[in-house]
C-alpha cells in the first residue's frame, strides 16, 4: 500500500498536469450548513424559471444520494480568463467563458482523464465527473475545500486566482487521503464595486443573486420573452455577463489560461456589430457548434439581439 500522502500528491500533480489550477480531496459528506441558505433562496423565488433548481434538493446537498457508494470528492478549478477581447467595441458582448469550446466538454474530458489515472495508479474504482450540469452545489464544495470565499457577487473568489475560473468535481467510490476542510476568510471588506456596477441591481444582500434580474439568467437560462422591466439595462450583453467580475479588485491582474480548447475563436472575436445582427442560422451553427453559446439556440440569440438593439439604435 502506498504512503497516503504520496497518493494525494500524485493525484494533485496529475490534476496540475491536466491544466487545473488546483485540486482538493474531501470526504463526500452532506452539506448541512448550506441547506437553510439554499432553501431561503428558493423560497424567495430568486431562481426564476429555473425549476430544475427545486428538483433533487437532497441530492444537491448530499453527494452520496447522487452517486452510489460515494466516498471521496475531488474539487478542481480551471482558469478561463483571457486578455483577448472582441474587436468591435460596438459589437454585442458575450461572456469570456464562451469564447472557446464549451467548458462542459473540456472539463469533463479532463476529469475523465484524472479518473483513469486514479484507476491505473491506485486500483479499480468507479467515479463520475460533474461540471455545472448536475445537482451539485459546486461553489459550496469549493468553499469548503478552502479554494476561496463567496464574494458579494456570489462568485467564489480566490486570493491567488481571482474568480475567472470554472469549478468541477469528481466523485469516487473509494476513500482517498483527505485534505483538511477549511474556510478562507472573507476578503471583500467594505468594497461594493460589484453591487454598484450591476446594471440591473441583481445583487442583493447576504451574497445573493436574484436570478430574475441577472443578465446571465435572462440571456441564457430564460426561455420565452425577456423581462421588459430590464429593457435598456443590459449594457449590450447578448450572452452572459462579466460586469461584476470585471470590476472586482481581485481580478485586476488575472493570469490568462493556457488551455488550447478554451482558446478564443478568432472569427468570433472579429464579428462586427453589423455581422451580429445580420447573422443567419447556418453561420450561427458553424460559428458556435462547439461553443456554450449554442445553449441559447439561434432563436434565443436573435431574441437577445433584438432586446438589446434599442440600447444603441434609438
C-alpha positions in Angstrom: 0.0 0.0 0.0 1.4 3.4 -1.0 2.0 6.1 1.5 -1.2 8.1 1.9 0.5 11.4 1.4 2.1 10.1 -1.7 -1.2 9.1 -3.2 -2.6 12.6 -2.6 0.5 14.3 -4.1 0.3 12.1 -7.2 -3.3 12.9 -7.8 -2.8 16.6 -7.4 0.3 16.5 -9.5 -1.7 14.8 -12.3 -4.5 17.4 -11.9 -2.0 20.2 -12.4 -0.5 18.3 -15.4 -4.0 18.3 -16.9 -4.1 22.1 -16.5 -6.2 22.5 -13.4 -5.4 25.5 -11.2 -5.9 23.5 -8.0 -7.3 20.2 -6.7 -8.6 19.4 -3.2 -9.8 16.0 -1.9 -12.6 15.9 0.6 -14.9 13.2 2.1 -18.2 13.0 0.2 -20.4 14.1 3.1 -23.6 16.1 3.4 -23.5 19.9 3.0 -25.6 20.6 6.1 -24.5 24.3 6.6 -25.8 25.3 3.1 -29.2 23.8 3.4 -31.0 26.8 5.0 -29.4 29.3 2.7 -30.3 27.3 -0.4 -33.9 26.8 0.8 -34.3 30.5 1.6 -33.1 31.4 -1.9 -35.7 29.1 -3.4 -38.5 30.3 -1.1 -37.9 33.8 -2.3 -38.3 32.6 -5.9 -34.9 34.0 -6.8 -34.3 31.0 -9.1 -36.8 32.5 -11.5 -37.9 29.9 -14.0 -35.0 27.5 -13.3 -37.3 24.9 -12.0 -34.6 22.3 -12.0 -33.0 24.1 -9.0 -36.0 22.9 -7.0 -35.7 19.3 -8.0 -33.3 16.9 -6.4 -32.7 19.3 -3.5 -31.5 16.5 -1.2 -29.0 15.3 -3.9 -27.6 18.8 -4.2 -26.8 18.7 -0.6 -25.6 15.1 -0.3 -23.4 13.5 -3.0 -24.0 10.1 -1.5 -27.5 10.3 -2.8 -26.3 11.5 -6.2 -23.6 8.8 -6.8 -23.9 5.3 -5.4 -21.3 4.5 -2.6 -19.7 7.9 -2.9 -16.8 8.3 -0.5 -14.5 10.9 -1.9 -15.0 14.1 -3.9 -12.2 15.9 -5.8 -12.8 19.6 -6.4 -10.8 21.3 -9.2 -10.5 24.8 -10.7 -10.0 25.6 -14.3 -8.9 29.1 -15.4 -10.7 30.6 -18.4 -9.5 34.2 -18.3 -8.0 35.7 -21.5 -6.6 39.1 -22.3 -8.2 38.9 -25.8 -11.4 40.8 -26.4 -14.0 41.3 -29.1 -12.5 43.6 -31.7 -15.5 45.8 -32.5 -16.3 47.9 -29.4 -19.9 48.3 -30.5 -20.5 44.6 -31.1 -22.9 42.7 -28.8 -20.9 41.3 -25.9 -20.6 37.7 -24.8 -19.0 36.4 -21.6 -15.4 35.5 -21.8 -16.1 31.9 -20.8 -17.9 31.4 -24.1 -15.0 32.5 -26.4 -13.8 28.9 -26.9 -15.0 25.3 -26.8 -17.9 24.6 -24.4 -16.3 24.2 -21.0 -18.6 21.4 -20.0 -16.9 19.1 -22.5 -13.4 20.4 -21.8 -13.7 20.0 -18.1 -15.4 16.6 -18.2 -12.7 15.2 -20.6 -10.0 16.3 -18.1 -11.9 14.8 -15.2 -12.3 11.5 -17.0 -8.5 11.5 -17.6 -8.0 12.1 -13.9 -10.3 9.2 -13.1 -8.4 6.9 -15.5 -5.2 7.9 -13.8 -6.5 7.0 -10.4 -7.7 3.7 -11.7 -4.4 2.9 -13.2 -2.3 4.1 -10.3 -4.3 3.0 -7.2 -6.6 0.2 -8.3 -10.1 -0.1 -9.8 -12.8 2.4 -8.7 -15.9 4.0 -10.1 -16.3 7.7 -10.5 -18.4 10.4 -12.1 -17.3 13.8 -13.2 -19.6 16.9 -12.7 -19.3 20.3 -14.4 -22.2 22.7 -13.8 -24.8 20.3 -15.3 -26.0 18.1 -12.4 -27.4 18.7 -8.9 -24.1 19.6 -7.2 -23.5 22.7 -5.2 -20.1 23.2 -6.6 -19.4 26.7 -5.1 -20.2 25.3 -1.7 -17.8 22.4 -2.2 -15.1 24.7 -3.4 -15.6 27.0 -0.4 -15.4 24.0 2.0 -12.2 23.0 0.2 -10.6 26.3 1.0 -10.3 27.4 -2.6 -11.9 30.8 -2.0 -14.6 32.7 -0.3 -18.1 33.7 -1.6 -17.9 37.3 -2.7 -20.7 39.8 -2.6 -21.5 39.0 -6.3 -22.0 35.3 -5.1 -19.0 34.1 -7.1 -16.2 32.1 -5.5 -13.1 34.4 -5.2 -9.6 33.3 -4.7 -6.7 35.4 -3.4 -4.4 33.7 -5.9 -6.7 33.3 -8.9 -9.5 35.9 -8.7 -12.8 34.5 -10.0 -12.4 33.8 -13.7 -12.4 30.0 -13.3 -14.7 27.0 -13.6 -15.4 24.6 -10.8 -15.6 20.9 -11.4 -16.0 17.7 -9.3 -15.0 14.1 -9.5 -16.9 11.8 -7.1 -15.4 8.4 -6.4 -16.5 5.2 -4.6 -13.1 4.8 -2.9 -11.7 6.6 0.1 -8.7 8.7 -0.7 -6.5 10.6 1.8 -8.5 13.7 2.5 -7.4 17.3 2.9 -8.5 19.2 5.9 -11.6 21.2 5.2 -11.0 24.9 5.8 -12.8 28.2 5.3 -11.0 31.1 3.7 -11.8 34.4 5.4 -13.8 37.0 3.6 -11.6 39.5 1.8 -14.4 41.7 0.3 -14.3 44.1 3.2 -16.3 47.2 2.6 -15.9 47.0 -1.2 -19.2 47.3 -3.1 -17.9 47.6 -6.6 -19.8 44.6 -8.0 -23.0 45.8 -6.4 -22.6 49.3 -7.7 -21.7 48.2 -11.2 -24.5 45.7 -11.7 -26.8 47.5 -14.2 -29.9 45.5 -13.2 -29.4 45.5 -9.4 -29.4 41.7 -9.4 -27.0 41.6 -6.4 -28.9 41.7 -3.1 -27.7 41.4 0.5 -26.1 38.4 2.1 -24.2 37.5 -1.1 -27.3 36.5 -3.0 -28.1 36.9 -6.7 -31.7 37.4 -7.7 -31.5 35.4 -10.9 -34.7 37.0 -12.3 -32.7 40.3 -12.6 -29.4 38.8 -13.7 -28.3 39.4 -17.3 -26.8 35.9 -17.5 -30.0 34.3 -16.4 -32.1 36.5 -18.8 -29.9 35.8 -21.9 -29.1 32.1 -21.3 -31.4 30.4 -18.9 -34.7 32.1 -19.5 -37.0 30.6 -22.2 -39.6 32.9 -23.7 -39.8 36.7 -23.5 -37.2 38.7 -21.6 -38.2 41.0 -18.8 -39.4 44.3 -20.3 -38.6 46.0 -17.0 -35.0 45.4 -17.7 -35.1 47.0 -21.2 -32.1 49.2 -21.8 -30.1 47.8 -18.8 -28.1 45.0 -20.4 -25.2 47.2 -21.5 -25.0 45.5 -24.9 -24.7 42.0 -23.3 -26.1 39.3 -25.5 -24.9 36.1 -23.8 -23.9 36.1 -20.2 -22.4 38.9 -18.3 -18.9 39.6 -16.7 -19.6 43.0 -15.3 -19.5 42.1 -11.6 -16.2 40.1 -12.2 -14.6 42.8 -14.4 -14.8 45.4 -11.6 -13.7 43.1 -8.8 -10.3 44.2 -7.3 -9.3 40.6 -7.1 -9.5 40.4 -10.9 -7.2 43.3 -11.5 -4.3 41.2 -12.8 -5.6 37.8 -13.7 -3.3 35.4 -15.4 -4.5 34.2 -18.8 -5.3 30.5 -19.2 -3.2 28.2 -21.4 -5.9 25.6 -22.2 -5.9 25.1 -26.0 -9.6 24.1 -26.1 -10.6 27.3 -24.4 -8.6 29.5 -26.8 -10.9 32.2 -28.2 -12.2 31.6 -31.7 -10.7 34.4 -34.0 -13.8 34.6 -36.2 -16.0 35.2 -33.1 -13.8 38.0 -31.8 -13.7 39.5 -35.3 -17.5 39.8 -35.7 -18.7 43.3 -36.2 -21.9 44.7 -34.8 -23.4 44.6 -38.3 -22.4 41.0 -38.7 -24.0 40.0 -35.4 -27.3 41.5 -36.5 -27.2 40.0 -40.0 -26.3 36.5 -38.8 -28.3 33.7 -40.2 -28.8 30.2 -38.8 -26.1 28.4 -40.9 -23.5 30.9 -39.8 -24.7 30.5 -36.2 -24.4 26.7 -36.4 -20.9 26.9 -37.9 -19.6 29.6 -35.5 -21.0 28.2 -32.3 -21.0 24.4 -33.0 -18.5 23.8 -30.2 -19.4 26.9 -28.1 -21.5 27.3 -25.0 -23.4 30.0 -26.9 -25.3 27.2 -28.8 -27.1 26.6 -25.5 -29.3 29.6 -26.1 -30.0 28.5 -29.7 -30.3 30.7 -32.8 -33.8 31.7 -31.9 -32.7 32.7 -28.4 -29.7 34.7 -29.7 -32.0 36.6 -32.1 -34.3 37.3 -29.2 -31.4 38.7 -27.1 -30.1 40.8 -30.0 -33.5 42.3 -30.6 -33.8 43.1 -26.9 -30.6 45.0 -26.7 -30.7 46.6 -30.1 -32.7 49.6 -28.8 -29.9 50.4 -26.4 -27.9 52.0 -29.2 -30.3 52.3 -32.1 -32.9 54.5 -30.6 
